[in-house]
Every structure is written in C-alpha cells, then in structure tokens.
Amino acid sequence: MKVNISKNTIALLFLLFSSNLSAQTTTNIHYIHLNDLLISVLPFYAITILGLGLFIHKLMRPNFPSKWLYICSITGILGAAAIAYQFQEIRTTQLPSAQPSKINMTGIPKEIQEQIVARESSELKETIANYWVVAIPNFILLGLGLGIEWRNKKAD
C-alpha cells in the first residue's frame, strides 16, 4: 500500500500548524542582549588561555621567566571582577524582575519583606558565583606558577 502525499498537502499542513504554534506566545519572555559583554569577555578568556599556555611553557622550560604567567593570572582575576560586574549590570538593566528594590519596608507584611531580602541575597550570591566561574582558573594558574617557581628555587 503506497501513500502519496503531495508537496502541496505538506505545505498546507505546515501553514495550518505553524499559525497555531505562533499564537501560543508566552508574555514573560525577555531577550537579553550580550553584545556589549562580548567585547570584554573574550579578551579575558584569551588572557586565561594565554596564561595556560605560559604555564605549559614554564613546565617545559623551567628557566622561562614567570612574570608573564603572573601578569596573565592577575589580569584574568581582575577581569573576572569586571565580567561579574557587567553581568550584574546587564541583569539589572535588561530584566525587569531583577531591578534593585527601593521599597519602603515599613508597610509591607513580614513574609514579603523576607522574600525581598532573600531575593536580594540570592542575586548577590549569583554575582559572586559569576566572579568565581571566571576567576578560579586564574587562581589555579597563579598557584601552580608559584608552586613551580618555588620548586625550581628549592632545587637550585
């Protein structure tokens, strides 16, 4: 038994079902534009990768000066703070629910006050987590570089 479905039938079915799908839109969707963040994120990740390359080079050639590894690591750590700050700025400017609350808490019930304080606390924890996601590899590279330098000086 052979079923023949013409191209017109497939196109008609697609048009019928696609219009129904587009009618089901959710109103609580916010688009976040990260174009401004890309300019600052990529250089700091490139610095972290450069630091990793310098660390591997230091492993291969122990006489290689470590100052460039330290410079890359410290720049990456400072860059992590800049990236976390920019994530926070994008979050507060582009998401309406993340706007900082400047509400007078005197007339608000205690449960709602606790929810507002908990939300602000979770936002602070998220900002700190964004910092550590970028900073941890740089701290590890800095520690490993210092460890190798200490081992080389101890061996001499």
C-alpha positions in Angstrom: 0.0 0.0 0.0 1.6 3.2 -1.2 0.8 6.5 0.3 1.3 9.5 -1.9 1.4 12.9 -0.2 1.9 15.8 -2.5 4.1 18.8 -1.8 1.0 21.0 -1.7 -0.5 18.9 1.1 2.7 19.1 3.2 2.8 22.9 2.7 -0.8 23.2 3.6 -0.3 21.2 6.8 2.7 23.2 7.7 0.9 26.5 7.3 -2.1 25.3 9.3 0.0 24.1 12.2 2.6 26.9 12.2 -0.1 29.6 12.6 -1.4 27.7 15.7 2.0 27.5 17.2 2.8 31.1 16.7 -0.5 32.0 18.5 0.8 30.4 21.7 3.2 33.0 22.8 4.4 33.5 26.4 4.3 37.0 27.7 7.0 36.5 30.3 9.9 36.2 27.9 12.8 38.7 27.9 15.6 38.8 25.4 19.0 39.6 26.8 21.5 41.4 24.5 25.0 40.4 25.4 26.7 42.3 22.5 28.4 44.7 24.9 29.6 41.9 27.2 31.3 40.1 24.3 33.9 42.8 23.9 35.1 42.4 27.4 34.6 38.7 27.9 36.7 37.4 25.0 39.9 39.3 25.9 39.9 38.0 29.5 39.2 34.4 28.3 42.0 34.9 25.8 44.3 36.1 28.6 43.4 33.0 30.7 44.2 30.7 27.7 47.5 32.6 27.2 48.3 32.1 30.9 47.6 28.3 30.5 50.0 28.3 27.5 52.6 30.1 29.5 52.2 27.7 32.4 52.7 24.7 30.0 55.7 26.5 28.6 57.1 27.0 32.1 56.7 23.3 32.7 58.7 22.5 29.6 61.4 25.1 30.2 61.9 25.9 33.9 64.2 28.8 33.1 61.4 30.7 31.4 60.6 33.9 33.5 57.3 33.5 35.4 56.4 37.2 35.4 54.2 36.8 32.2 52.3 34.0 33.8 51.7 36.1 36.9 50.7 39.1 34.8 48.2 36.9 32.9 46.8 35.4 36.0 46.3 38.7 37.9 44.8 40.3 34.8 42.4 37.4 34.5 41.4 37.7 38.2 40.8 41.4 37.8 39.0 40.7 34.5 36.7 38.2 36.3 35.6 41.1 38.6 34.9 43.3 35.6 32.9 40.5 33.9 30.9 39.8 37.0 30.1 43.5 37.3 29.0 43.6 33.7 26.8 40.5 34.1 25.1 42.3 37.1 24.6 45.5 35.1 23.1 43.6 32.1 20.9 41.7 34.6 19.6 44.8 36.3 19.1 46.8 33.1 17.6 44.2 30.8 15.5 42.1 33.2 12.6 43.9 34.9 12.4 41.4 37.7 16.0 42.0 38.7 15.6 45.7 39.2 17.0 46.8 42.6 14.3 47.2 45.1 13.9 50.7 46.6 10.8 49.9 48.5 9.9 51.3 51.9 9.6 48.2 54.0 7.5 49.8 56.8 4.1 48.9 55.5 4.9 45.6 53.9 4.0 42.3 55.6 6.9 40.4 57.2 6.7 37.4 54.8 7.0 39.7 51.7 9.9 41.5 53.4 11.7 38.2 53.9 11.1 37.3 50.3 12.6 40.6 49.1 15.6 40.2 51.3 16.0 36.6 50.2 15.9 37.6 46.5 18.5 40.3 47.0 20.7 37.8 48.9 20.4 35.3 46.0 21.3 38.0 43.5 24.4 38.8 45.4 25.3 35.1 45.6 24.8 34.8 41.9 27.1 37.8 41.2 29.8 36.2 43.4 29.3 32.9 41.6 29.8 34.6 38.3 33.1 36.1 39.6 34.4 32.7 40.7 33.5 30.9 37.5 36.0 33.1 35.6 38.5 33.7 38.5 39.1 30.1 39.6 41.2 29.0 36.6 43.3 32.1 37.0 43.8 31.5 40.7 44.8 27.9 40.0 47.3 29.0 37.3 48.7 31.6 39.7 49.1 29.0 42.4 50.6 26.4 40.1 53.1 29.0 38.7 54.1 30.0 42.2 54.5 26.3 43.1 56.7 25.6 40.2 58.8 28.7 40.9 59.2 27.6 44.5 60.2 24.1 43.4 62.7 25.4 41.0 64.3 27.7 43.6 64.4 24.9 46.1 66.1 22.6 43.6 68.8 25.2 42.9 
